[in-house]
């Protein structure tokens, strides 16, 4: 279920293209929810304008309490994910090149930040989008090119985050 709150709005977002990479700064509403890691208000709606989730199969890693995505994976049984697993220790249980979009908001503390990226790229279709929201600006994953890097402000007195977006371009890039 992608979520009924993702209704397409015709709004213009101010973006810049630097070396063919979309850059922007989004001011979002402070997140409200049981889990601190919930997405900033308006984040998924803005991402939908860029990527158009309605026509894509979405894998949501570290889903937390969000109901967004066709398949949701998390380690916490309280959030009732579709698949309960530890992404730092187990491979993603899907075949290669299956999803159009993989979105992740990994834990920020006591977690190896790159441990899931290779697996996320593996299950991503060619031309698909890998989206990682984190306070790190991640390095480019193998076989992907950076498509966008967007600064996300989740409200006053909150840590800025980077929305890193890549496109899988081939199985082997130079």
LINCOR-V276802 format. One record per pair of residues at least 4 apart in sequence whose ideal C-beta (glycine too) atoms are under 7 Angstrom apart, sorted by the first residue. I is the first residue (numbers start at 0). GAP is how many residues later the second one is. D is the distance in Angstrom with one decimal. If there is no record, write none. Layout:
<<I & GAP & D> <I & GAP & D>>
//
This chain:
<<0 & 66 & 5.8> <1 & 4 & 5.7> <1 & 51 & 5.6> <1 & 56 & 6.7> <1 & 66 & 6.3> <1 & 67 & 6.9> <2 & 64 & 5.5> <2 & 65 & 4.9> <5 & 38 & 6.1> <5 & 39 & 6.2> <5 & 42 & 5.1> <5 & 47 & 6.2> <7 & 40 & 6.7> <8 & 36 & 6.7> <10 & 38 & 6.9> <12 & 11 & 6.4> <12 & 33 & 6.5> <12 & 36 & 6.3> <13 & 10 & 6.5> <14 & 7 & 5.1> <14 & 8 & 6.9> <14 & 9 & 4.4> <15 & 7 & 4.9> <15 & 8 & 6.8> <16 & 4 & 6.8> <16 & 5 & 6.1> <17 & 5 & 5.4> <20 & 125 & 5.2> <20 & 126 & 6.8> <20 & 127 & 6.3> <20 & 128 & 6.2> <21 & 125 & 6.6> <21 & 126 & 3.7> <22 & 126 & 5.8> <22 & 127 & 6.8> <23 & 126 & 4.7> <24 & 126 & 4.4> <25 & 20 & 5.7> <25 & 124 & 5.9> <25 & 126 & 5.0> <25 & 127 & 6.9> <26 & 126 & 4.8> <27 & 12 & 3.5> <27 & 13 & 5.3> <27 & 14 & 4.7> <27 & 15 & 5.1> <27 & 124 & 6.1> <27 & 125 & 6.5> <27 & 126 & 5.5> <28 & 11 & 6.3> <28 & 12 & 2.8> <28 & 13 & 5.8> <28 & 126 & 6.3> <29 & 11 & 6.8> <29 & 124 & 6.1> <29 & 125 & 3.2> <29 & 128 & 6.5> <30 & 7 & 4.4> <30 & 8 & 6.2> <30 & 9 & 5.2> <30 & 10 & 6.5> <30 & 123 & 5.9> <32 & 5 & 3.7> <32 & 32 & 5.4> <33 & 31 & 5.9> <34 & 29 & 4.8> <34 & 30 & 5.1> <36 & 27 & 5.1> <36 & 68 & 5.9> <37 & 26 & 6.1> <37 & 27 & 5.9> <37 & 28 & 6.6> <38 & 4 & 4.5> <38 & 5 & 5.8> <38 & 27 & 6.3> <38 & 66 & 6.7> <39 & 112 & 6.1> <39 & 114 & 3.6> <39 & 115 & 6.9> <41 & 4 & 5.9> <42 & 4 & 6.3> <42 & 109 & 6.4> <43 & 4 & 6.2> <43 & 24 & 5.8> <46 & 4 & 5.9> <46 & 84 & 6.7> <47 & 4 & 6.6> <47 & 5 & 5.1> <49 & 98 & 6.9> <50 & 50 & 6.2> <50 & 78 & 5.5> <52 & 5 & 5.9> <52 & 48 & 6.7> <55 & 44 & 3.5> <55 & 45 & 5.0> <56 & 13 & 5.3> <56 & 42 & 5.1> <56 & 43 & 5.0> <57 & 11 & 4.4> <57 & 12 & 5.1> <57 & 41 & 6.7> <57 & 42 & 7.0> <57 & 43 & 4.6> <57 & 45 & 6.4> <58 & 10 & 6.4> <58 & 12 & 5.2> <58 & 40 & 4.4> <58 & 43 & 4.7> <58 & 64 & 6.4> <59 & 6 & 6.8> <59 & 8 & 5.7> <59 & 9 & 3.0> <59 & 11 & 6.9> <59 & 12 & 4.7> <59 & 13 & 6.9> <59 & 43 & 5.4> <60 & 12 & 5.3> <60 & 26 & 6.0> <60 & 41 & 6.5> <60 & 43 & 4.0> <60 & 55 & 6.2> <60 & 59 & 6.5> <61 & 12 & 6.0> <61 & 25 & 6.9> <61 & 42 & 5.5> <61 & 43 & 5.3> <61 & 44 & 5.0> <61 & 45 & 6.8> <62 & 6 & 6.4> <62 & 9 & 3.9> <62 & 10 & 6.4> <62 & 11 & 4.8> <62 & 16 & 6.6> <62 & 18 & 5.5> <63 & 10 & 6.3> <63 & 15 & 5.7> <63 & 41 & 7.0> <64 & 14 & 5.2> <68 & 34 & 6.8> <70 & 11 & 5.2> <70 & 12 & 6.8> <71 & 9 & 4.5> <71 & 10 & 4.8> <72 & 8 & 5.6> <72 & 9 & 6.9> <72 & 10 & 4.6> <72 & 12 & 6.1> <72 & 14 & 6.6> <73 & 5 & 5.3> <73 & 7 & 4.0> <73 & 10 & 7.0> <74 & 10 & 6.7> <74 & 11 & 5.1> <76 & 7 & 5.7> <82 & 10 & 6.7> <84 & 5 & 5.1> <85 & 4 & 5.7> <86 & 29 & 4.5> <87 & 23 & 6.4> <87 & 24 & 6.1> <87 & 27 & 4.6> <87 & 28 & 7.0> <90 & 28 & 5.4> <91 & 27 & 4.5> <91 & 31 & 5.3> <93 & 4 & 5.0> <93 & 29 & 4.8> <95 & 26 & 5.5> <95 & 27 & 6.5> <96 & 28 & 4.8> <96 & 29 & 6.6> <97 & 25 & 5.2> <97 & 27 & 6.9> <98 & 24 & 5.5> <98 & 25 & 5.8> <98 & 26 & 6.4> <98 & 29 & 6.3> <99 & 25 & 5.7> <99 & 28 & 4.9> <100 & 27 & 6.2> <100 & 28 & 4.8> <100 & 30 & 6.7> <101 & 18 & 4.6> <101 & 21 & 6.6> <101 & 22 & 5.3> <101 & 28 & 5.2> <102 & 28 & 4.4> <103 & 12 & 6.7> <103 & 16 & 6.5> <103 & 28 & 5.0> <104 & 28 & 4.6> <105 & 5 & 6.1> <105 & 7 & 6.4> <105 & 10 & 6.7> <105 & 28 & 6.2> <106 & 4 & 4.0> <107 & 26 & 6.9> <107 & 27 & 6.1> <112 & 21 & 6.7> <112 & 23 & 5.8> <115 & 4 & 5.6> <116 & 4 & 6.4> <116 & 24 & 5.1> <117 & 4 & 6.5> <118 & 4 & 6.8> <119 & 4 & 6.5> <119 & 10 & 5.7> <120 & 9 & 6.3> <120 & 20 & 5.0> <120 & 21 & 6.8> <120 & 22 & 6.1> <120 & 23 & 6.1> <120 & 47 & 6.1> <123 & 4 & 4.1> <123 & 6 & 5.8> <123 & 44 & 4.7> <124 & 43 & 6.9> <125 & 42 & 5.6> <125 & 44 & 6.7> <126 & 40 & 6.2> <126 & 41 & 6.6> <127 & 40 & 5.1> <128 & 18 & 6.9> <128 & 36 & 5.9> <128 & 38 & 6.1> <129 & 11 & 6.6> <129 & 14 & 6.2> <129 & 36 & 4.7> <129 & 38 & 6.9> <130 & 32 & 6.7> <130 & 34 & 5.1> <131 & 6 & 5.7> <131 & 32 & 4.6> <132 & 19 & 6.8> <132 & 28 & 5.5> <132 & 30 & 5.3> <133 & 4 & 6.8> <133 & 27 & 6.3> <133 & 28 & 6.2> <134 & 24 & 5.6> <134 & 25 & 6.9> <134 & 26 & 5.5> <134 & 27 & 6.7> <135 & 26 & 6.6> <136 & 12 & 6.3> <136 & 25 & 4.6> <136 & 27 & 6.3> <137 & 26 & 4.8> <139 & 4 & 5.9> <139 & 5 & 6.8> <139 & 6 & 5.6> <139 & 26 & 6.5> <140 & 25 & 6.1> <142 & 25 & 5.9> <142 & 26 & 6.6> <142 & 27 & 5.9> <142 & 28 & 6.1> <142 & 29 & 6.5> <142 & 30 & 5.2> <143 & 22 & 3.8> <143 & 23 & 6.4> <143 & 24 & 5.2> <143 & 25 & 6.5> <144 & 21 & 6.3> <144 & 22 & 5.9> <144 & 24 & 5.4> <145 & 20 & 5.6> <146 & 18 & 4.8> <146 & 19 & 5.7> <146 & 20 & 4.7> <147 & 17 & 4.0> <148 & 13 & 6.3> <148 & 15 & 5.9> <149 & 13 & 4.1> <150 & 9 & 5.9> <150 & 11 & 6.4> <151 & 8 & 6.8> <151 & 9 & 4.5> <151 & 11 & 5.3> <152 & 7 & 5.8> <153 & 4 & 4.4> <153 & 7 & 6.5> <168 & 4 & 5.9>>
//
